[in-house]
């Protein structure tokens, strides 16, 4: 075997090993990018349907299934992932829909936009009717993570990632 063919074969092996290693890491990366939906710890809501979640965050519904008012908060860095996967829309479309509702008098304000995870958790703790979303790995016992269609972050088939 010539020197150049040995280098090519070695390079192919290295690329194959790297690809295999990256594939093995993919499930961990996907879990880290999941977005959890959270409510106040005292909220009775444990599970929402994707449809109800979508209707809440698009301003088409204003209450939880139990009839309680829902106060929305958005974690700005997680919003693009949430908008695309939970709402099925591009972030700019979500914002323009809210602006149109405000213009028509169907809403009085945009959902609260919060830049830090700690600000979102504080908002949810301070408002018993709050619902928000955060990176799944950033939740803790100060807020309650709810299931969406019976699945929580980390469960197979959880759809917000």
Secondary structure, DSSP 8 states (H G I E B T S, - for coil): --HHHHHHHHHHHHHHHHHHHHHHHHHHHHHHT-EEEEEETT----EE-HHHHHHHHTTS--B-TTS-B-EEEEEHHHHHHHIIIII-S-HHHHHHHHHHHHHHTS-SS--EEE-SHHHHHHHHHH-TTEEEEEEGGG--TTEEEEEETTB-TTSTT----
